Amino acid sequence: MSQLEIIIGSQMGGTEYVAEHLDNLLKDQGITSQLHEQPDLNDINLDATWLICTSTHGAGDYPDNLLTFIDQINAQLALNQIQFAVIGVGDSSYDTFNYAAKNLVALLKSKGAKQLLPHLEIDILADDLPEDTAENWLPELLNALEKGK
């Protein structure tokens, strides 16, 4: 399996825990992964698969640490070589529940990137621990990665 780039969009730090937990689980399985807490397109392997873990901030906005990365993606003409998966972490009591994840999926697809599987929406009000929900979803991602080779 090729390298996995884990891109984090987190305003308050909760989504970071999800990404770090998945990073540890992947490494335990012998999968090479790299965390990006301040993502910069210039530092991310464009030939690797991307796993983007993001929260939604404010009225459906991207977290502050993801804004430069989003601008960099918007500036690209095409990202056809990218395969990606997205995890959104949010609070379903807001009308803009997981908008950052949904908007990021749409943006990447508009640039020609290939979504490996439907994005995971973690609701902090309904799920016990976001890390556990992501861990239970991980086999789906690994299966999609194998099929996407």
C-alpha positions in Angstrom: 0.0 0.0 0.0 1.3 3.5 -0.8 1.7 6.3 1.7 -1.2 7.9 3.3 -1.2 11.7 3.9 -3.4 12.6 6.9 -4.5 16.2 6.6 -6.0 17.8 9.7 -8.4 20.6 9.9 -9.1 21.4 13.5 -10.2 24.5 15.3 -10.3 23.3 18.9 -8.2 20.2 18.7 -10.8 17.4 18.9 -10.4 16.4 15.3 -6.7 16.2 15.8 -7.3 13.4 18.3 -9.2 11.4 15.7 -6.4 11.9 13.1 -3.7 11.0 15.6 -5.6 7.9 16.7 -6.0 6.7 13.1 -2.3 7.5 12.4 -1.3 5.2 15.2 -3.6 2.4 14.1 -2.3 2.6 10.5 1.3 2.5 11.7 0.5 -0.5 13.9 -0.6 -2.2 10.7 2.6 -1.3 8.9 1.1 1.4 6.8 3.2 4.5 6.2 1.3 7.7 7.1 2.2 11.3 7.7 0.3 13.8 9.8 -0.1 17.4 8.6 -1.4 19.7 11.4 -0.6 22.8 9.4 -1.3 21.5 5.9 0.6 23.1 3.0 0.2 21.6 -0.5 3.9 22.1 -1.1 4.6 19.6 1.8 2.1 16.9 0.9 2.8 14.0 -1.4 0.5 14.4 -4.4 1.1 10.7 -5.4 -0.1 9.5 -2.0 -3.7 8.9 -0.9 -5.1 11.7 1.3 -7.2 11.2 4.4 -8.6 14.5 5.5 -10.0 14.8 9.0 -11.8 18.1 9.5 -14.2 19.9 11.8 -16.5 22.7 10.8 -16.0 26.1 12.3 -18.5 29.0 12.7 -21.3 29.1 10.2 -20.0 26.1 8.1 -16.5 27.4 7.6 -13.2 25.5 7.4 -11.0 25.6 10.5 -8.4 28.3 10.5 -5.5 25.9 10.1 -7.0 24.6 6.8 -7.6 28.0 5.1 -4.2 28.3 3.3 -4.5 24.6 2.2 -8.0 25.3 0.8 -6.7 28.4 -1.1 -3.9 26.3 -2.5 -6.3 23.6 -3.7 -8.5 26.3 -5.3 -5.5 27.6 -7.2 -4.9 24.2 -8.8 -6.2 23.5 -12.3 -6.4 19.8 -11.6 -5.7 17.2 -9.0 -6.5 14.1 -11.1 -3.8 12.0 -9.5 -5.2 12.3 -5.9 -7.3 9.7 -4.3 -8.9 10.8 -1.0 -11.2 10.0 1.9 -12.7 12.6 4.3 -13.9 12.4 7.9 -16.0 15.2 9.2 -16.3 15.8 12.9 -19.2 18.0 14.0 -22.2 18.8 16.2 -25.5 17.9 14.6 -27.3 20.6 16.6 -26.0 23.1 14.1 -27.6 23.7 10.6 -24.1 23.6 9.2 -23.3 20.1 10.5 -20.1 18.9 8.8 -20.2 21.6 6.0 -16.4 21.8 5.9 -16.2 18.1 5.1 -19.0 18.2 2.5 -17.5 21.3 0.9 -14.0 19.8 0.8 -15.3 16.7 -0.9 -17.1 18.8 -3.5 -13.9 21.0 -4.0 -11.6 18.0 -4.5 -14.0 16.3 -6.9 -14.3 19.5 -8.9 -10.5 19.4 -9.3 -10.7 15.8 -10.6 -9.6 14.0 -7.4 -11.1 10.6 -6.9 -13.1 9.9 -3.7 -12.5 6.4 -2.5 -15.7 6.0 -0.4 -18.4 8.2 1.0 -17.2 10.6 3.7 -17.6 9.7 7.3 -19.7 12.1 9.4 -19.0 11.9 13.1 -21.6 13.5 15.3 -20.1 14.4 18.7 -23.6 14.4 20.2 -24.5 10.9 19.1 -21.2 9.0 19.0 -19.5 7.8 22.2 -16.0 8.8 21.3 -15.1 10.2 17.8 -11.9 8.2 17.9 -13.9 4.9 18.3 -16.2 5.8 15.4 -13.3 6.5 13.2 -11.6 3.3 14.3 -14.7 1.3 13.4 -14.7 2.9 10.0 -11.0 2.3 9.3 -11.5 -1.2 7.8 -13.8 0.4 5.1 -11.0 2.8 4.2 -8.4 0.0 4.1 -10.7 -2.0 1.8 -11.3 1.0 -0.5 -7.5 1.6 -0.6 -7.0 -2.0 -1.7 -9.6 -1.8 -4.4 -8.3 1.6 -5.5 -4.8 0.3 -6.3 
